[in-house]
Amino acid sequence: MVDGIMFDWPCKLKFDWYLPDGRIDPDNWDFTKKFIFDGMQKAKVQGVVFLGNDSVKNIRGYDHDFYIDKENPRLEIYEMEVKQ
């Protein structure tokens, strides 16, 4: 979103979690997507709300993958095409 990227809603999302270590279970990280969706609804990109609503009208599903990256822990979220 920092680079002006917008998603074409509705879509499916792909979450790639790069964790600093394996001490926290994946389902505990997965739980934070609720707060990520809330933030997406409040965020604006070039004056436009990033995500109008986090219902099934816009979010058609999501996949999660987990990796360990001690040097650069992060979350990458990708838009996946949804066939209408």
Secondary structure, DSSP 8 states (H G I E B T S, - for coil): -TT-----SSEEEEEEEEES-S-S-HHHHHTTHHHHHHHHHH-EETTEES-S--STTTEEEEEEEEEE-SSS-EEEEEEE----
